[in-house]
């Protein structure tokens, strides 16, 4: 169950609070007094287009709060997920905020800086409600799985199931295309995180997310390696938000549940 996962792991030490006088990060921003943020706009409810046609979601709200507290503006640039981290490494953005999983490779990357956790999640099975052939993780072997191109979930899912279980995988640019092909029968299930599809399922009775969550993980924001001062300032704010309830208020608003930021799974080592 997701509650058990959110309560698992060791406590994470809080970082020192951000000093409003530390403004060294501004000199390396791509645009004066503006944080340029790469995001998908196609991963509800972390980053999506709302009913009014505007960019909205958990990541959007977190970045708007961070920018306000740092005294700068924020500008969002939409791109398919597969292009976001390469774009950050290439200097196209200051930040990528789109539910970035904190994998061992990303935490160790020299191309960007992964910040400390801003949410806790895991992988789950998303299927058509009418599909009685998939009732648990045991039923996905041999079935066609849809995933988001460039995401970390396929690797986690391969670790969560027996060797050779999942071999037929189709990649998609975002949730919209995944959900469409699931409904059209082109894929049997979606291999993704738990929280995002659960939000979508709450809006669409044709989609169901199975309750068993595997491979607990944390997610956060990636910052350009060219601006470590920005990463330090943002991470201090995220630490503060974990402690003062700001993040949980946003998690509850966008995902409909809270997480226990005092207890999280440890960072992956491989």
N, C-alpha and C positions, 0 to 999 in steps of 0.2 A: 504493500500500500504506500501511496505517496507520503502519508504522514510519517510512516516509519522511516522512510528514506530521508525526509527533511529533518528528522530528529537524530540521524545517525552521524557518527564520526566525532572527531576531536574538536574542541573549541578553538576558534581562530583568534589570535591576539589582535587587538585593535591597534590601528596605526595612530601616529601623533596627529592632532588636529591641524588643519590647514591654517596658515597665517595669511591674513588678508593682505599683508604687506609684501608677500613673496610674489612678485609679478614678473619674474624673469622669463616665464613661459611665453609671454606676449611677443617677445622679439622674434620667435621662430614660428609663429602662426602663419598660415598661408595667406590670410587676409588680415589687415589691421583690426585688432580688437574683435575678431570673429573666429569661432571654432567651426571649421568645415567638417561636417560629419557625413560619412558614407553610411547608407542604410538601404534596406530593400524596399520597404513600403509594401511588401507582399508576404509578410509573416505574422498574421494576426495572432495574439494582440500585442506582440512586441513592437512591430513596425508595420503599419497598414494605412490604407486610405479610408477615411470615415465616410459617413453618409453625405457629408457636405462637400466631399472631394478633397479634404485636407489631410495631410500626413498626421497620424496620431498613433498612440500606443505607449507601452511601458518604456521602451528605449527613448522615444521622443520626449516623454515627460521627464525621465531621468536627466537627459542631456539639457533640456530647458532649465531644469532646476540647478544643475551644475553651472551652466553658463551664467545664470543670474547671480549665483553666489560668488562666482569669479569676477563678476563685473564686466562680462563681455557678451557679444551677441552670438547666436548660433545659426548656422546655415546648413540645411540638409541637402544632400545629393543622392538621388535614388539610382541604384544599380543592382543587377541580379547578384545573388549571394556569391556565386563563383568568382566574381570580379572584385569583391570588396577588399579582402585582405591583400591580394596582389596590388590593388590600387593604392592601398595604404602604404605598402612597401615602396611603391613607385613615387610616392609624394603627392598623390592626388587628393588626399584628405589629411586632416589632422588626427581624426578619430574614426573608428568604425564602431557603430552601436547598432547591433541587429542580432541580439541573442548569441553572442560569440561563446562557444563552449571553450572552457579553459582546459584544453588537452595538454599533455606533457610537451608535445612538439611546439605548441603555441606559447606555452609559458617559457620555454627555453629559447624561443626565436630571437634572433638578432635583427629581424626585419621590422618588428614592432614590439610594444610593451603591453603585456596582458595585465590588467588591473585586478585587484582582489575581488572576491565574489560579490555580485549584486543580486543573485537569485540562486536557488537550488532546484535542480530538475533531475530528470532521468529519461530513459528511452521506454517507449510503449508501443503497443500494436493499435493502429487505427484501421478500422474496417467499415464496410457497409453494415448498417444495423440488420439488414435482411440476410446477411451472409451467415448462415448457421454452420458452415463448414469451419469457420474460425471462431473458436470460443476461448482459446488460451494460446500462450506462446508455443505450446506443444503442437499446435495445428498449422504453424506457418511454414514448416519445412516443405520444400518443393513448390511453394506458392510464389507467384510473381510479386516482388516488392518494389514499390515506388519510393524514391528518396529525392532530397534536394541536392542538386549538383554542387559538389565542393563542401558539403556539410560533414560534420564529424560523426553523426549518428550511424551511418553504415558500418564504420569500424567498431563502434561500441556494440552494435547489434550482433555483429559476427562473433564478438567475445561473449555475448549473452546467450547464444544458442550453440547446439552441438556443431562440430566441424562438418562442413559440407551441407548444412541445413539450408542455407540461403545462397543460391547460385544464380537465380534469375532476377536481375536488378535493373530497373529502368530509372534514369535520372531526369529530373525536371528543374526548371529555373526557380519555381516558387510554389507556394501552397495552392494557388488558384488552379494551376495546371494539374497538380497532384489530385486535388479533389475532383476535378472534372473527369480525369481518366479513371479514378476509382468508381465513380458513378456510372461511367460508360462501360465498365467491365474490362478495361485494358490492363489494369493491375488488380491484384487480389487484396493487397493491403498496403498501408503506408508505414514505413519505418522512420519514425521521427521522435521528437521528445514527447513528454506527457502533457505539459501545461499548455502549449500552443494549440495542439489539436483538441484538447479538452475544451478550450474556449470556443473553437469552431463548432464542436459537437453540441455545445450548449445553445448554439444558434441554428443548428440544422439537425433535425431528428433522424435524417437518413444516415448520419455518421455516428459511429460509436468508438470510444477509446476504451480498450480493456483496462481494468483497474490495476493489474500487476505491473509495477514499474521496476525495471532492472537498470543496472549500471548507473548508480547515482553520480551526478556530476554537478559542477558549478559553472555558471556563465557570468560574463562581465563585458567590459568594454576594452577594445584594443586601441592603443595610442601610438602615433608615429615614433619610431626610435630616434628621429631627429629632434624631438622635443621632450627629453626626460623630465624637464621642469614642469611641463604640462601634466605628464603622467603622475608626478609626485603630488601636484596640487589636486588633481582629480581623485587620486586614490585616497588622500586624506579626507576629502569630502565624502567619498563613498563609505569610508570607515565611520565617519560621523553619522551618516544617514542610517547605517546598520544599527548603531547604538541608540539613536534618538527616535527611532520608529518611522523615519521618513520613507525608507525603502518599503517597509511592510505596509504602510498606508497605500503606496502606489501598487504594490503587488496585489493587495486586496481589491483595489479599484479595478485593475486590469485583468486579473486572473481569478478573482472570486475566492481566494484563500490566502492564508498567511504562511510564512516559512519561519523556522527557528534559526536565526542568524548566529545564535550562540553555539549551535552544534551543526557542523557541516562535514561532509565527506572530505578526507584529506586530498591534497593536490595529487593528481596522477603522476607516477614516476616513469611510466613507459606506455 
